[in-house]
Amino acid sequence: MLTLNEIMKLDIMKPATIKTAVNHVGNKQVEWVSITEAPVENFIRKHELVLTTGIGYGHDPKQFYEFVSDVIKSEAAALAVATGRYIFELYEDAKALAEEHELPILFLPWEIRFADLTQAVTARLLDQKQEHLQFTQHIQQELLSLTLAGNRLSTIADHVSNCMAVPIVITDHAGTLKGKSHLVSHSFEKKVRHAVNDVRAFDFSSEHHPLESKIQEIVVEKDTLYVLPIIQTNHDIQGYMFTTPLSESDKVDEQSFFIILEHTVTAAAFWFLQENAVQEAEARIRDNFVADLANGIHSKPLYAKARAFGYNLHLSYLAIVGFPHNFETLFSKIGQTATYEEWLSSMIHYIEEEIYFAGSTIERGCMSTFLDSQLIIFLEVSAEDYKATVNSFLDLLYRRLDHLLPDVELTWAIGDAAIEPNRFAARFAEAKQALQLGLGRLGKGSRIYFSDTKIDRVMHKIGTVDEIQELIKGYVQPLIDYSIMREIDLLETFIVYQRNQNKVSQTARVLHLHRQSLLYRLRKIETITGLSLANPDNLFLLDLCIRTYQIKKNMETPQM
C-alpha cells in the first residue's frame, strides 16, 4: 500500500489541496481508489481513496455531513471532492467531523478527470506491488543461499529482521531457543517463553490460504506476537517462529510481510531438516559405539570415538537393560499412519532423550542404545553408593517417562556384580541374565539387580537336574494345560499368591478377582497337583518347580 502522502506527490495531484487532518496524511494507507456518490452503503472498502463529485448533496450540508460520516465508518483512507460545480466550500460541521476522526478531505479542481486520476493512482500502486514482489523474491533467494551455506538460524533471523525491522525468535518444538535476531530484547525473549505455553494446535485442513491458517496471534502483556509453525512435509512441527506485527516500513507492505515470513519458516524448516539429518547420523554412530561396548569390541578407533562423544571409558560403569513389554500393543491402539518401524524409531528417540536428560541431571556419564528390542544404558557409578545412584537415575527417568509415555511398560535389569572400569560387556551380560532370571519372580515394571538374583541363579542350576525336570513336568505342565483349556492362568495366580505372602484378600485385590474366585483357583491348583498349599513342604516344592520353570522359560526368551 501507498501512503496518502506519496499519492499527493503525483503530478496529477499537484492542484489538490488538503482541507482536513493535514497532520495525518503520512499515516493514511491507500490500497485502492474508487468513485462513489451517495448512498455509501457497502461500496467502500478499508484503505480506499474515495473520489466524489458531490452530486445530489452538494447544496445540502446535512446530506454532505451524513456522506462524510458514512465514509468514516467505512475506514476509507481519504475523501477527494471535485469542486466547482456542486461543491464550492467545505461545510463547518463536516469539516469538524473529519478532523475529529482524522479523515483527510481533499479538494480537486473540477478539470481533473477522475479517469486520469484513477489511472495514475492505480499505476503507482501496481508499480509498488511489483517492487514489493521483486523485494520478496530477492529475500527468498538470499534466505536459500544462507541456508545452503550452512549458516546458523540466528544469521537467517537477523537477515530478515534487518529487512523488516521486527524482532524474530526461532525455537524448536519444545520451545528451546534455536536462533534470534539482534532486535530481540530481553523483554521480548521473556514474552516468547510465556507465549510458548499458549501455542494452540494448528489446523492443517483449513480451507483458507495456507499461511493464514498457520499464523497465530498471542497477546502477552498487552503486546501482540505472531507465531508461525515450522513444519516438515509430513505436518510434523519442528519448531516455531515468533515475531511482532509490521510497523511502518517503506520496503514492504503487510501482504509482502507475510510472504517473507512464510519464506523464513521455509528456510528454517530446511535448516531443521539438515540438523535432524546430522543428529540422526551422529545418533547412529553413537548407537553403534555403545553396541560395540556391550558386545565386547575393543579397538583404538573405539577410544577415539569415545573422546569425540565426550565419554571417559576409564571410569566405572554398570549396565542397565530396559525391556519394553507392550510396544506392539501400544502401536496397534493408537492408529498410526506411520509404519511400526517408524513409530518405534520415534519412540526410542524420545526415551533416549529422557535417558540422557536423567544422566545429566544427576551429573553422571551416560551412554545408551537400542539393540535386540532392548534399551541398553551404561551409567557412570562409584562403588560406594552405586545403588543410590541407579535408583535416583531410574526414579527420575520413570517420572519423566510416566508423563511423556504413561502407557509404556518397562522392566529394568542392572548388571552390578562388580564396579570396575572397562568391563562393559561383562556388566551387560549380567544385566541380561538378571532380566531373564528375575522377571518371572518380580514381574513387569520391576528393577532387578544381578547381585540380588543369587537364589534365581541357584534355581536355574538346579533346573538342569533330571529329577527336577521330571518334577516340573509332573506338577507344572498339568497347570499349564488346564490354564490353556480354561483360559485361567493358574501359574500367574500362584506366583502372585506367593508374592503377597499367601494372603488371600491382598492377592485377590492385585488380581482383580473376587475372594471366592481366588479360593476356587487355589483349590483347583491343589486338585491338579495333588499338593496342599497349607503344607509348607508342598508349598515350597510347588514354588520351586514353578520358579524353576519360569526361569528356564525366561532364559530362552523374555516375556513380552
Secondary structure, DSSP 8 states (H G I E B T S, - for coil): -EEHHHHHTSGGGTT-EE-S-GGGGGG-EE-EEEE--S--TT---TTEEEEE--TTTTT-HHHHHHHHHHHHHTT-SEEEEEESSS--S--HHHHHHHHHTT--EEEEETTS-HHHHHHHHHHHHHHHHHHHHHHHHHHHHHHHHHHHTT--HHHHHHHHHHHHT---EEEETT--EEEE-TT--HHHHHHHHHHHTT-----TT-SS-HHHHH-EEEEETTEEEEEEEEE-TTS-EEEEEEE----S-SS--HHHHHHHHHHHHHHHHHHHHHHHHHHHHHHHHHHHHHHHHHTT---HHHHHHHHHHT--TTSBEEEEEEEES-HHHHHHHHT-SS-HHHHHHHHHHHHHHHHHHHHHHTT--EEEEEETTEEEEEEE--SSSHHHHHHHHHHHHHHHHHHHSTT--EEEEEE-S---BT-HHHHHHHHHHHHHHHHHHH-TT-EEEGGG-HHHHHHHHHTTSHHHHHHHHHHHHHHHHHHHHHT--HHHHHHHHHHTTT-HHHHHHHHT--HHHHHHHHHHHHHHH---TTSHHHHHHHHHHHHHHHHHHHHHS---
